[in-house]
Amino acid sequence: MVMLYISFKIPWLAAKFVLRGRDGKVDPVRTQRVFTPQASQAIADFPGLIWKVWAISDDARTGTGYYLFNSRADAQARADYAKKYYPRDGLFHVRCQICEVLEDCSRVTRAPIDLPANPGITPEKYAKLCSEHRGIDLAKMLFKK
């Protein structure tokens, strides 16, 4: 079992006009509207995924994702997808790190690691994944009428 950590920078304009409230801090309601149910479901259905936690900094400039995967191959497929498509979505400084999970210690601290995983990645799923884009379009959100 492995954990994938992805972090990325969000452009200033998107953070200011799309993700933050008048007080300059991230607005969870506005931020969650950016990610359509279809985009969220696409992540939920990702091969080998057990769960994902979404996080964003107070100023909405840094986004992070914490993913628990059944295998390193599944986590690597998600990292490859992020490195390829996040920059196309207008996100930058995409960083991915895969770490081994210490399962026994994690169970003691009540981590939900015994949930079932999605079926794992196959060569066919990997090829399809790397040829399709199901992300967000920050420019469209900024300039929509």
GROMACS elastic network, one bead per residue, 0.5 to 0.9 nm:
[ bonds ]
;  ai    aj funct       b0    kb
    1    68     6  0.73045   500
    1    69     6  0.59257   500
    1    71     6  0.54300   500
    1    72     6  0.73368   500
    1    99     6  0.88937   500
    1   100     6  0.64403   500
    1   101     6  0.57512   500
    1   102     6  0.83869   500
    1   103     6  0.77245   500
    1   113     6  0.86166   500
    2    67     6  0.83174   500
    2    68     6  0.59697   500
    2    69     6  0.53806   500
    2    70     6  0.64646   500
    2    71     6  0.60976   500
    2    72     6  0.60912   500
    2    75     6  0.72065   500
    2    98     6  0.66506   500
    2    99     6  0.55939   500
    2   101     6  0.51340   500
    2   102     6  0.88025   500
    3    66     6  0.69256   500
    3    67     6  0.55659   500
    3    69     6  0.61956   500
    3    70     6  0.88743   500
    3    72     6  0.85672   500
    3    75     6  0.74531   500
    3    97     6  0.81595   500
    3    98     6  0.56890   500
    3    99     6  0.52288   500
    3   100     6  0.63068   500
    3   101     6  0.62239   500
    4    65     6  0.78830   500
    4    66     6  0.58889   500
    4    67     6  0.50109   500
    4    68     6  0.64325   500
    4    69     6  0.74671   500
    4    72     6  0.88734   500
    4    75     6  0.60145   500
    4    76     6  0.82243   500
    4    78     6  0.83782   500
    4    79     6  0.76738   500
    4    96     6  0.69117   500
    4    97     6  0.57002   500
    4    99     6  0.64875   500
    4   100     6  0.89756   500
    5    64     6  0.72026   500
    5    65     6  0.58416   500
    5    67     6  0.64788   500
    5    79     6  0.87615   500
    5    95     6  0.79585   500
    5    96     6  0.56446   500
    5    97     6  0.52020   500
    5    98     6  0.64252   500
    5    99     6  0.81730   500
    6    63     6  0.82254   500
    6    64     6  0.54933   500
    6    65     6  0.51761   500
    6    66     6  0.66813   500
    6    67     6  0.83215   500
    6    79     6  0.75109   500
    6    82     6  0.79921   500
    6    94     6  0.70306   500
    6    95     6  0.55407   500
    6    97     6  0.66035   500
    6    98     6  0.88794   500
    7    62     6  0.69741   500
    7    63     6  0.56926   500
    7    65     6  0.65468   500
    7    66     6  0.89644   500
    7    93     6  0.77609   500
    7    94     6  0.57554   500
    7    95     6  0.52138   500
    7    96     6  0.66682   500
    7    97     6  0.89995   500
    8    61     6  0.84716   500
    8    62     6  0.57520   500
    8    63     6  0.54416   500
    8    64     6  0.65044   500
    8    86     6  0.82512   500
    8    91     6  0.63209   500
    8    92     6  0.57590   500
    8    93     6  0.53187   500
    8    95     6  0.63163   500
    8    96     6  0.89514   500
    9    12     6  0.89291   500
    9    60     6  0.88695   500
    9    61     6  0.57018   500
    9    63     6  0.63664   500
    9    64     6  0.89433   500
    9    91     6  0.57669   500
    9    92     6  0.51791   500
    9    93     6  0.57825   500
    9    94     6  0.70683   500
   10    13     6  0.84932   500
   10    14     6  0.68327   500
   10    15     6  0.63624   500
   10    60     6  0.71631   500
   10    62     6  0.57677   500
   10    63     6  0.69772   500
   10    90     6  0.74977   500
   10    91     6  0.52746   500
   10    92     6  0.67661   500
   10    93     6  0.89311   500
   11    14     6  0.54664   500
   11    15     6  0.62302   500
   11    16     6  0.86559   500
   11    61     6  0.68117   500
   11    90     6  0.71403   500
   11    91     6  0.66541   500
   11    92     6  0.77915   500
   11   138     6  0.86736   500
   12    15     6  0.50780   500
   12    16     6  0.59928   500
   12    17     6  0.84994   500
   12    60     6  0.85706   500
   12    61     6  0.67265   500
   13    16     6  0.51155   500
   13    17     6  0.58966   500
   13    18     6  0.77173   500
   13   142     6  0.77165   500
   14    17     6  0.54331   500
   14    18     6  0.51204   500
   14    19     6  0.65554   500
   14    20     6  0.86615   500
   14    60     6  0.86635   500
   14    61     6  0.86291   500
   14   138     6  0.65607   500
   14   139     6  0.79822   500
   14   141     6  0.80305   500
   14   142     6  0.64211   500
   15    18     6  0.57258   500
   15    20     6  0.59760   500
   15    26     6  0.79629   500
   15    59     6  0.73697   500
   15    60     6  0.52082   500
   15    61     6  0.58508   500
   16    19     6  0.62450   500
   16    20     6  0.54425   500
   16    21     6  0.79260   500
   16    22     6  0.89746   500
   16    24     6  0.72280   500
   16    25     6  0.89074   500
   16    26     6  0.88316   500
   16    59     6  0.83882   500
   16    60     6  0.77748   500
   16    61     6  0.87305   500
   17    20     6  0.64636   500
   17    21     6  0.81321   500
   17   142     6  0.71248   500
   18    21     6  0.83760   500
   18    27     6  0.89758   500
   18    30     6  0.68836   500
   18    31     6  0.72093   500
   18    34     6  0.80792   500
   18   138     6  0.86709   500
   18   141     6  0.73088   500
   18   142     6  0.67540   500
   19    25     6  0.84081   500
   19    26     6  0.58150   500
   19    27     6  0.59260   500
   19    28     6  0.77295   500
   19    29     6  0.86099   500
   19    30     6  0.56427   500
   19    32     6  0.86236   500
   19    34     6  0.81470   500
   19    59     6  0.87391   500
   19    60     6  0.62448   500
   20    23     6  0.75951   500
   20    24     6  0.55710   500
   20    25     6  0.52906   500
   20    28     6  0.82712   500
   20    30     6  0.73343   500
   20    31     6  0.76384   500
   20    58     6  0.87417   500
   20    59     6  0.71598   500
   20    60     6  0.65013   500
   21    24     6  0.55470   500
   21    25     6  0.59482   500
   21    26     6  0.62507   500
   21    27     6  0.52756   500
   21    30     6  0.79987   500
   22    25     6  0.75980   500
   22    27     6  0.89079   500
   23    26     6  0.85512   500
   24    27     6  0.86167   500
   24    58     6  0.84652   500
   24    59     6  0.65414   500
   24    60     6  0.87209   500
   25    57     6  0.86184   500
   25    58     6  0.52931   500
   25    60     6  0.69419   500
   26    29     6  0.89402   500
   26    30     6  0.82575   500
   26    31     6  0.73616   500
   26    56     6  0.77018   500
   26    57     6  0.72436   500
   26    58     6  0.52264   500
   26    59     6  0.55239   500
   26    60     6  0.51286   500
   26    61     6  0.88641   500
   27    30     6  0.54166   500
   27    31     6  0.60021   500
   27    32     6  0.85655   500
   27    58     6  0.87083   500
   27    60     6  0.83478   500
   28    32     6  0.59563   500
   28    33     6  0.85966   500
   28    56     6  0.89829   500
   29    32     6  0.53161   500
   29    33     6  0.64469   500
   30    33     6  0.52676   500
   30    34     6  0.69372   500
   31    34     6  0.54766   500
   31    35     6  0.74598   500
   31    56     6  0.89701   500
   31    60     6  0.85965   500
   32    35     6  0.55769   500
   32    36     6  0.78264   500
   33    36     6  0.63373   500
   33    37     6  0.87912   500
   34   136     6  0.74715   500
   34   138     6  0.86064   500
   34   141     6  0.79175   500
   35    38     6  0.79739   500
   35    39     6  0.59623   500
   35    40     6  0.63437   500
   35   135     6  0.84790   500
   35   136     6  0.70891   500
   36    39     6  0.51904   500
   36    40     6  0.62928   500
   36    41     6  0.85114   500
   36   136     6  0.85328   500
   37    40     6  0.50823   500
   37    41     6  0.59504   500
   37    42     6  0.85320   500
   38    41     6  0.50081   500
   38    42     6  0.61199   500
   38    43     6  0.87837   500
   38   134     6  0.85433   500
   39    42     6  0.51064   500
   39    43     6  0.66114   500
   39    44     6  0.87817   500
   39   134     6  0.63381   500
   39   135     6  0.64441   500
   39   136     6  0.77931   500
   40    43     6  0.52739   500
   40    44     6  0.62716   500
   40    45     6  0.87668   500
   41    45     6  0.60877   500
   41    46     6  0.86008   500
   42    45     6  0.52030   500
   42    46     6  0.63676   500
   42   134     6  0.74226   500
   43    46     6  0.50923   500
   43    47     6  0.88797   500
   43    49     6  0.82759   500
   43    52     6  0.82809   500
   44    47     6  0.87492   500
   44    49     6  0.71144   500
   44    50     6  0.84309   500
   44    51     6  0.73774   500
   44    52     6  0.77588   500
   44   118     6  0.86065   500
   45    48     6  0.84805   500
   45    49     6  0.72759   500
   45   118     6  0.68017   500
   46    49     6  0.56627   500
   46    74     6  0.84201   500
   46    78     6  0.78590   500
   46   118     6  0.70135   500
   46   119     6  0.85680   500
   46   120     6  0.85094   500
   46   121     6  0.84307   500
   47    69     6  0.85598   500
   47    74     6  0.62165   500
   47    75     6  0.88281   500
   47    77     6  0.85347   500
   47    78     6  0.85994   500
   47   117     6  0.80727   500
   47   118     6  0.54339   500
   47   119     6  0.55214   500
   47   121     6  0.50492   500
   47   122     6  0.84355   500
   47   125     6  0.80895   500
   48    68     6  0.86001   500
   48    69     6  0.54667   500
   48    70     6  0.53443   500
   48    71     6  0.68309   500
   48    73     6  0.86285   500
   48    74     6  0.53810   500
   48    75     6  0.77156   500
   48   117     6  0.53458   500
   48   119     6  0.53324   500
   48   121     6  0.64608   500
   49    52     6  0.76500   500
   49    67     6  0.71702   500
   49    68     6  0.61808   500
   49    70     6  0.65757   500
   49    71     6  0.88448   500
   49    74     6  0.73963   500
   49    75     6  0.80062   500
   49   116     6  0.86664   500
   49   117     6  0.53902   500
   49   118     6  0.54472   500
   49   119     6  0.81055   500
   49   120     6  0.79717   500
   50    67     6  0.75619   500
   50    68     6  0.54306   500
   50    69     6  0.54853   500
   50    70     6  0.67952   500
   50   113     6  0.76320   500
   50   114     6  0.85520   500
   50   115     6  0.63564   500
   50   116     6  0.61637   500
   50   118     6  0.65454   500
   51    66     6  0.83070   500
   51    67     6  0.58615   500
   51    68     6  0.54619   500
   51    69     6  0.74522   500
   51   112     6  0.87545   500
   51   113     6  0.86062   500
   51   115     6  0.82783   500
   51   117     6  0.80355   500
   52    65     6  0.67229   500
   52    66     6  0.55023   500
   52    68     6  0.64055   500
   53    64     6  0.84189   500
   53    65     6  0.57623   500
   53    66     6  0.51094   500
   53    67     6  0.65283   500
   53    68     6  0.89225   500
   54    63     6  0.78856   500
   54    64     6  0.63160   500
   54    66     6  0.67471   500
   54    67     6  0.88824   500
   55    62     6  0.86081   500
   55    63     6  0.59651   500
   55    64     6  0.51576   500
   55    65     6  0.61420   500
   55    66     6  0.81737   500
   56    59     6  0.81229   500
   56    60     6  0.58768   500
   56    61     6  0.75599   500
   56    62     6  0.58092   500
   56    64     6  0.60672   500
   56    65     6  0.86397   500
   57    60     6  0.50942   500
   57    61     6  0.63476   500
   57    62     6  0.54062   500
   57    63     6  0.64928   500
   57    64     6  0.83575   500
   58    61     6  0.78756   500
   58    62     6  0.85454   500
   59    62     6  0.77827   500
   60    63     6  0.71897   500
   67    75     6  0.79170   500
   68    71     6  0.89160   500
   68    75     6  0.79864   500
   68   101     6  0.85988   500
   68   113     6  0.77230   500
   68   117     6  0.89561   500
   69    72     6  0.72406   500
   69    73     6  0.88820   500
   69    74     6  0.63952   500
   69    75     6  0.58692   500
   69   117     6  0.72302   500
   69   118     6  0.88581   500
   70    73     6  0.86614   500
   70    74     6  0.70305   500
   70    75     6  0.80300   500
   70   116     6  0.88100   500
   70   117     6  0.62522   500
   70   118     6  0.83559   500
   70   120     6  0.76190   500
   71    74     6  0.53762   500
   71    75     6  0.64840   500
   71    76     6  0.86895   500
   71   120     6  0.77979   500
   72    75     6  0.50369   500
   72    76     6  0.59546   500
   72    77     6  0.85281   500
   72    98     6  0.75987   500
   72    99     6  0.87518   500
   72   100     6  0.85466   500
   73    76     6  0.50529   500
   73    77     6  0.61774   500
   73    78     6  0.87990   500
   73   120     6  0.82933   500
   73   121     6  0.71356   500
   74    77     6  0.51510   500
   74    78     6  0.65246   500
   74    79     6  0.87814   500
   74   120     6  0.63171   500
   74   121     6  0.56554   500
   74   122     6  0.89987   500
   75    78     6  0.52042   500
   75    79     6  0.62399   500
   75    80     6  0.86546   500
   75    98     6  0.70530   500
   76    80     6  0.60367   500
   76    81     6  0.85186   500
   76    98     6  0.76602   500
   77    80     6  0.50915   500
   77    81     6  0.62287   500
   77    82     6  0.87083   500
   77   121     6  0.76390   500
   77   126     6  0.68625   500
   77   129     6  0.83560   500
   77   130     6  0.86388   500
   78    81     6  0.50264   500
   78    82     6  0.61973   500
   78    83     6  0.86669   500
   79    82     6  0.50799   500
   79    83     6  0.61738   500
   79    84     6  0.85932   500
   79    95     6  0.86219   500
   79    96     6  0.59941   500
   79    97     6  0.80722   500
   79    98     6  0.85380   500
   80    83     6  0.52166   500
   80    84     6  0.61951   500
   80    85     6  0.86091   500
   80    96     6  0.88504   500
   80   130     6  0.80064   500
   81    84     6  0.52024   500
   81    85     6  0.59446   500
   81    86     6  0.78537   500
   81   129     6  0.73377   500
   81   130     6  0.63922   500
   81   133     6  0.88652   500
   82    85     6  0.53858   500
   82    86     6  0.52226   500
   82    87     6  0.81345   500
   82    94     6  0.74167   500
   82    95     6  0.87517   500
   82    96     6  0.81649   500
   83    86     6  0.60662   500
   83    87     6  0.71111   500
   83    94     6  0.63257   500
   83    95     6  0.78090   500
   83    96     6  0.80158   500
   84    87     6  0.67694   500
   84    88     6  0.74593   500
   84   130     6  0.80371   500
   85    88     6  0.50662   500
   85    89     6  0.64417   500
   85    90     6  0.89957   500
   85    91     6  0.88527   500
   85   130     6  0.89200   500
   85   133     6  0.68707   500
   85   134     6  0.86504   500
   85   135     6  0.73341   500
   86    89     6  0.50074   500
   86    90     6  0.66443   500
   86    91     6  0.53766   500
   86    92     6  0.71255   500
   86    94     6  0.72374   500
   86   135     6  0.75512   500
   86   136     6  0.85508   500
   87    90     6  0.50802   500
   87    92     6  0.54404   500
   87    93     6  0.82450   500
   87    94     6  0.75968   500
   88    91     6  0.71886   500
   88    92     6  0.89232   500
   88   135     6  0.87011   500
   88   136     6  0.89372   500
   88   137     6  0.81228   500
   89    92     6  0.87693   500
   89   135     6  0.66315   500
   89   136     6  0.56994   500
   89   137     6  0.51240   500
   89   138     6  0.61723   500
   89   139     6  0.81091   500
   90   136     6  0.86539   500
   90   137     6  0.71824   500
   90   138     6  0.61255   500
   90   139     6  0.74263   500
   91    94     6  0.72869   500
   91   138     6  0.83418   500
   92    95     6  0.89299   500
  100   103     6  0.88437   500
  101   104     6  0.88976   500
  101   105     6  0.88824   500
  101   106     6  0.76914   500
  102   105     6  0.56937   500
  102   106     6  0.60407   500
  102   107     6  0.87487   500
  103   107     6  0.61588   500
  103   108     6  0.87743   500
  103   111     6  0.87657   500
  103   113     6  0.75087   500
  104   107     6  0.52537   500
  104   108     6  0.65610   500
  105   108     6  0.52061   500
  105   109     6  0.65899   500
  105   110     6  0.88744   500
  105   111     6  0.89035   500
  106   109     6  0.51876   500
  106   110     6  0.63132   500
  106   111     6  0.52615   500
  106   112     6  0.82227   500
  106   113     6  0.75977   500
  107   111     6  0.54800   500
  107   112     6  0.74230   500
  107   113     6  0.72148   500
  107   114     6  0.84978   500
  108   111     6  0.76333   500
  110   113     6  0.84447   500
  111   114     6  0.84416   500
  112   115     6  0.64907   500
  113   116     6  0.85047   500
  114   117     6  0.87799   500
  117   120     6  0.78840   500
  121   124     6  0.81326   500
  121   125     6  0.59531   500
  121   126     6  0.63680   500
  122   125     6  0.51010   500
  122   126     6  0.60347   500
  122   127     6  0.85821   500
  123   126     6  0.50382   500
  123   127     6  0.61762   500
  123   128     6  0.86480   500
  124   127     6  0.52292   500
  124   128     6  0.62761   500
  124   129     6  0.85552   500
  125   128     6  0.51109   500
  125   129     6  0.59309   500
  125   130     6  0.85827   500
  126   129     6  0.50106   500
  126   130     6  0.61705   500
  126   131     6  0.86732   500
  127   130     6  0.53333   500
  127   131     6  0.64175   500
  128   131     6  0.52253   500
  128   132     6  0.64461   500
  129   132     6  0.55919   500
  129   133     6  0.78276   500
  130   133     6  0.79116   500
  133   136     6  0.89783   500
  136   140     6  0.86414   500
  136   141     6  0.86271   500
  137   140     6  0.53706   500
  137   141     6  0.64820   500
  137   142     6  0.88660   500
  138   141     6  0.50594   500
  138   142     6  0.61697   500
  138   143     6  0.87023   500
  139   142     6  0.51078   500
  139   143     6  0.61831   500
  139   144     6  0.82402   500
  140   143     6  0.53962   500
  140   144     6  0.55584   500
  141   144     6  0.55281   500
